[in-house]
């Protein structure tokens, strides 16, 4: 986030300067909280249309700031490459001869167990799955019945690395929400910090009498 804290400090007395780092850390944490809530509740569901919000809630974490370390972060604790790719766009890297792109008849992924079951390598270990050209296009197919032509088209296999479209505006939303929240919360947190410190100093002075 951007701020005019350095300019602000020049106009402050010693008491205010002492409380500003604490207030800033609190405002940064407010901003991180707002960013995470927006990403989990709005941005992620709008980008991917998941069946449940469980993954986003589990994946996106916050690292809190304090007055000695004025940095708060929202991050994917699972460090999933595909989330970075969806947020930035790019090229899907091949790990073998082909890149497997899900076809319409591949079952939808609803969890880690489903993902493992429908992973291309695991699919090809099944007795009824195989690779075959369909109109010149290599595909992973799976036979539904003993009849020859009742096949599921599970994956389309590409020689070239396909482009990944940018569809998850994590960074744009995060920066926008963080800046707006920080600007709004810093004056509030600064007032709270000064009031709290002033009350403590008065109580300390009363005890010394």
C-alpha positions as a Markdown table, in Angstrom:
| # | Residue | x | y | z |
|---|---|---|---|---|
| 1 | Unk | 0.0 | 0.0 | 0.0 |
| 2 | Unk | 1.0 | 3.6 | -0.5 |
| 3 | Unk | 0.8 | 6.2 | 2.3 |
| 4 | Unk | 2.0 | 9.6 | 3.4 |
| 5 | Unk | 3.2 | 8.3 | 6.7 |
| 6 | Unk | 6.7 | 9.8 | 6.3 |
| 7 | Unk | 5.2 | 13.2 | 5.7 |
| 8 | Unk | 2.8 | 12.7 | 8.6 |
| 9 | Unk | 5.6 | 12.0 | 11.0 |
| 10 | Unk | 7.2 | 15.3 | 10.3 |
| 11 | Unk | 4.2 | 17.1 | 11.6 |
| 12 | Unk | 3.8 | 14.9 | 14.7 |
| 13 | Unk | 5.0 | 15.3 | 18.3 |
| 14 | Unk | 7.1 | 12.6 | 19.9 |
| 15 | Unk | 4.0 | 11.1 | 21.5 |
| 16 | Unk | 2.3 | 10.6 | 18.1 |
| 17 | Unk | 5.4 | 9.3 | 16.4 |
| 18 | Unk | 5.8 | 6.7 | 19.1 |
| 19 | Unk | 2.3 | 5.4 | 18.4 |
| 20 | Unk | 2.3 | 5.5 | 14.6 |
| 21 | Unk | 4.1 | 2.2 | 13.9 |
| 22 | Unk | 1.6 | 0.4 | 16.2 |
| 23 | Unk | -1.3 | 2.0 | 14.4 |
| 24 | Unk | 0.2 | 1.3 | 11.0 |
| 25 | Unk | 0.6 | -2.4 | 11.8 |
| 26 | Unk | -3.0 | -2.6 | 12.9 |
| 27 | Unk | -4.2 | -0.9 | 9.8 |
| 28 | Unk | -2.1 | -3.2 | 7.6 |
| 29 | Unk | -3.7 | -6.2 | 9.4 |
| 30 | Unk | -7.1 | -4.8 | 8.8 |
| 31 | Unk | -6.2 | -4.5 | 5.1 |
| 32 | Unk | -5.0 | -8.1 | 4.9 |
| 33 | Unk | -8.2 | -9.3 | 6.6 |
| 34 | Unk | -10.3 | -7.4 | 4.1 |
| 35 | Unk | -8.2 | -8.8 | 1.2 |
| 36 | Unk | -8.6 | -12.4 | 2.3 |
| 37 | Unk | -12.3 | -12.1 | 2.9 |
| 38 | Unk | -12.8 | -10.5 | -0.6 |
| 39 | Unk | -10.7 | -13.2 | -2.3 |
| 40 | Unk | -12.4 | -16.1 | -0.5 |
| 41 | Unk | -15.9 | -14.8 | -0.6 |
| 42 | Unk | -16.1 | -13.1 | -4.0 |
| 43 | Unk | -13.0 | -13.2 | -6.3 |
| 44 | Unk | -12.2 | -17.0 | -6.1 |
| 45 | Unk | -15.9 | -18.1 | -6.6 |
| 46 | Unk | -16.4 | -15.7 | -9.5 |
| 47 | Unk | -13.2 | -16.8 | -11.2 |
| 48 | Unk | -13.6 | -20.6 | -10.8 |
| 49 | Unk | -17.2 | -21.3 | -9.9 |
| 50 | Unk | -16.3 | -24.0 | -7.3 |
| 51 | Unk | -18.8 | -26.3 | -5.7 |
| 52 | Unk | -17.6 | -25.3 | -2.3 |
| 53 | Unk | -15.6 | -22.5 | -0.7 |
| 54 | Unk | -13.7 | -24.9 | 1.5 |
| 55 | Unk | -10.5 | -24.9 | -0.6 |
| 56 | Unk | -10.2 | -21.1 | -0.8 |
| 57 | Unk | -10.8 | -20.8 | 3.0 |
| 58 | Unk | -8.1 | -23.4 | 3.6 |
| 59 | Unk | -5.6 | -22.1 | 1.0 |
| 60 | Unk | -5.5 | -18.4 | 1.6 |
| 61 | Unk | -3.8 | -17.4 | 4.8 |
| 62 | Unk | -2.6 | -14.1 | 6.4 |
| 63 | Unk | 0.7 | -13.2 | 7.9 |
| 64 | Unk | 0.3 | -10.4 | 10.4 |
| 65 | Unk | 2.3 | -7.2 | 10.7 |
| 66 | Unk | 3.6 | -5.8 | 14.0 |
| 67 | Unk | 5.1 | -2.4 | 14.9 |
| 68 | Unk | 8.7 | -3.7 | 14.3 |
| 69 | Unk | 7.8 | -5.5 | 11.0 |
| 70 | Unk | 5.3 | -3.4 | 9.0 |
| 71 | Unk | 4.4 | -6.1 | 6.5 |
| 72 | Unk | 1.1 | -8.1 | 6.3 |
| 73 | Unk | 0.6 | -10.7 | 3.6 |
| 74 | Unk | -2.2 | -12.8 | 2.1 |
| 75 | Unk | -0.8 | -15.9 | 0.4 |
| 76 | Unk | -1.6 | -19.4 | -0.8 |
| 77 | Unk | -0.2 | -21.6 | 1.9 |
| 78 | Unk | -0.3 | -24.7 | -0.4 |
| 79 | Unk | 1.9 | -22.9 | -3.0 |
| 80 | Unk | -0.2 | -24.1 | -6.0 |
| 81 | Unk | 1.5 | -23.3 | -9.3 |
| 82 | Unk | -1.8 | -23.3 | -11.1 |
| 83 | Unk | -3.2 | -20.5 | -8.9 |
| 84 | Unk | -0.2 | -18.3 | -9.9 |
| 85 | Unk | -0.7 | -19.2 | -13.5 |
| 86 | Unk | -4.4 | -18.3 | -13.4 |
| 87 | Unk | -3.6 | -15.0 | -11.7 |
| 88 | Unk | -0.8 | -14.0 | -14.0 |
| 89 | Unk | -1.5 | -15.9 | -17.2 |
| 90 | Unk | 1.3 | -17.7 | -19.1 |
| 91 | Unk | 2.3 | -20.9 | -20.8 |
| 92 | Unk | 1.5 | -24.4 | -19.4 |
| 93 | Unk | 4.7 | -26.3 | -19.2 |
| 94 | Unk | 5.0 | -29.8 | -20.5 |
| 95 | Unk | 6.3 | -32.6 | -18.3 |
| 96 | Unk | 6.3 | -35.2 | -21.0 |
| 97 | Unk | 5.5 | -35.5 | -24.7 |
| 98 | Unk | 2.0 | -34.0 | -24.4 |
| 99 | Unk | 0.0 | -31.5 | -22.3 |
| 100 | Unk | -3.3 | -33.0 | -21.3 |
| 101 | Unk | -6.3 | -30.6 | -21.4 |
| 102 | Unk | -9.5 | -31.8 | -19.8 |
| 103 | Unk | -12.3 | -32.7 | -22.2 |
| 104 | Unk | -16.0 | -32.2 | -21.5 |
| 105 | Unk | -16.6 | -35.8 | -20.5 |
| 106 | Unk | -13.9 | -35.8 | -17.8 |
| 107 | Unk | -15.5 | -36.0 | -14.4 |
| 108 | Unk | -15.5 | -32.7 | -12.5 |
| 109 | Unk | -12.9 | -32.4 | -9.7 |
| 110 | Unk | -14.6 | -31.9 | -6.3 |
| 111 | Unk | -11.6 | -32.7 | -4.0 |
| 112 | Unk | -8.2 | -34.1 | -3.7 |
| 113 | Unk | -9.4 | -37.7 | -4.0 |
| 114 | Unk | -11.3 | -36.9 | -7.2 |
| 115 | Unk | -8.2 | -35.0 | -8.6 |
| 116 | Unk | -6.0 | -38.0 | -8.1 |
| 117 | Unk | -8.5 | -40.4 | -9.6 |
| 118 | Unk | -8.9 | -38.3 | -12.8 |
| 119 | Unk | -5.2 | -37.4 | -13.2 |
| 120 | Unk | -4.1 | -38.4 | -16.7 |
| 121 | Unk | -1.4 | -40.8 | -15.5 |
| 122 | Unk | -3.8 | -42.5 | -13.1 |
| 123 | Unk | -6.5 | -42.7 | -15.8 |
| 124 | Unk | -4.1 | -44.4 | -18.2 |
| 125 | Unk | -3.4 | -47.1 | -15.5 |
| 126 | Unk | -7.1 | -48.2 | -15.8 |
| 127 | Unk | -7.7 | -51.2 | -18.1 |
| 128 | Unk | -10.3 | -49.5 | -20.2 |
| 129 | Unk | -8.4 | -46.2 | -20.8 |
| 130 | Unk | -6.0 | -45.7 | -23.8 |
| 131 | Unk | -4.5 | -43.0 | -26.1 |
| 132 | Unk | -5.9 | -42.8 | -29.6 |
| 133 | Unk | -6.1 | -40.2 | -32.5 |
| 134 | Unk | -9.6 | -38.8 | -33.1 |
| 135 | Unk | -9.7 | -37.1 | -36.4 |
| 136 | Unk | -6.0 | -36.5 | -36.2 |
| 137 | Unk | -6.1 | -35.3 | -32.6 |
| 138 | Unk | -4.5 | -37.5 | -29.9 |
| 139 | Unk | -6.9 | -38.0 | -26.9 |
| 140 | Unk | -7.2 | -40.1 | -23.8 |
| 141 | Unk | -10.3 | -42.2 | -24.1 |
| 142 | Unk | -12.0 | -44.6 | -21.9 |
| 143 | Unk | -14.4 | -47.4 | -23.0 |
| 144 | Unk | -17.8 | -47.2 | -21.3 |
| 145 | Unk | -19.0 | -50.7 | -22.3 |
| 146 | Unk | -17.8 | -53.7 | -24.3 |
| 147 | Unk | -19.2 | -52.0 | -27.5 |
| 148 | Unk | -16.4 | -50.6 | -29.6 |
| 149 | Unk | -17.6 | -46.9 | -30.1 |
| 150 | Unk | -19.1 | -46.0 | -26.7 |
| 151 | Unk | -16.1 | -44.0 | -25.5 |
| 152 | Unk | -15.5 | -41.2 | -23.0 |
| 153 | Unk | -13.3 | -38.4 | -24.2 |
| 154 | Unk | -11.4 | -37.5 | -21.1 |
| 155 | Unk | -8.3 | -35.5 | -22.2 |
| 156 | Unk | -7.1 | -33.7 | -25.4 |
| 157 | Unk | -3.4 | -34.1 | -25.8 |
| 158 | Unk | -1.4 | -31.2 | -27.3 |
| 159 | Unk | 2.2 | -31.3 | -28.5 |
| 160 | Unk | 2.6 | -27.5 | -28.0 |
| 161 | Unk | 2.4 | -25.8 | -24.6 |
| 162 | Unk | -1.0 | -24.0 | -24.6 |
| 163 | Unk | -1.5 | -20.5 | -23.2 |
| 164 | Unk | -3.1 | -20.1 | -19.9 |
| 165 | Unk | -5.6 | -17.2 | -19.8 |
| 166 | Unk | -5.5 | -14.7 | -16.9 |
| 167 | Unk | -8.8 | -15.4 | -15.1 |
| 168 | Unk | -8.1 | -15.0 | -11.4 |
| 169 | Unk | -7.5 | -11.2 | -10.6 |
| 170 | Unk | -5.9 | -11.9 | -7.2 |
| 171 | Unk | -3.2 | -9.2 | -7.4 |
| 172 | Unk | -5.5 | -6.5 | -8.9 |
| 173 | Unk | -8.3 | -7.1 | -6.4 |
| 174 | Unk | -5.8 | -7.4 | -3.5 |
| 175 | Unk | -4.0 | -4.1 | -4.2 |
| 176 | Unk | -7.3 | -2.3 | -4.6 |
| 177 | Unk | -8.9 | -3.6 | -1.5 |
| 178 | Unk | -5.8 | -3.3 | 0.6 |
| 179 | Unk | -5.2 | 0.4 | -0.4 |
| 180 | Unk | -8.9 | 1.4 | 0.3 |
| 181 | Unk | -9.0 | -0.4 | 3.6 |
| 182 | Unk | -5.6 | 0.9 | 4.8 |
| 183 | Unk | -6.6 | 4.5 | 4.0 |
| 184 | Unk | -9.8 | 4.1 | 5.9 |
| 185 | Unk | -8.4 | 2.3 | 8.9 |
| 186 | Unk | -5.1 | 4.1 | 9.6 |
| 187 | Unk | -6.8 | 7.3 | 11.1 |
| 188 | Unk | -9.0 | 5.1 | 13.2 |
| 189 | Unk | -6.2 | 2.9 | 14.4 |
| 190 | Unk | -4.0 | 5.9 | 15.1 |
| 191 | Unk | -6.7 | 7.5 | 17.3 |
| 192 | Unk | -7.1 | 4.2 | 19.2 |
| 193 | Unk | -3.4 | 3.9 | 19.7 |
| 194 | Unk | -3.1 | 7.5 | 21.0 |
| 195 | Unk | -6.1 | 7.1 | 23.3 |
| 196 | Unk | -4.8 | 3.8 | 24.7 |
| 197 | Unk | -1.3 | 5.1 | 25.3 |
| 198 | Unk | -2.6 | 8.3 | 26.9 |
| 199 | Unk | -4.8 | 6.2 | 29.3 |
| 200 | Unk | -1.8 | 4.0 | 30.2 |
| 201 | Unk | 0.4 | 7.0 | 30.9 |
| 202 | Unk | -2.3 | 8.6 | 33.1 |
| 203 | Unk | -2.7 | 5.4 | 35.0 |
| 204 | Unk | 1.1 | 5.1 | 35.5 |
| 205 | Unk | 1.3 | 8.7 | 36.7 |
| 206 | Unk | -1.5 | 8.1 | 39.2 |
| 207 | Unk | 0.3 | 5.0 | 40.6 |
| 208 | Unk | 3.5 | 7.1 | 41.1 |
| 209 | Unk | 1.7 | 9.8 | 43.2 |
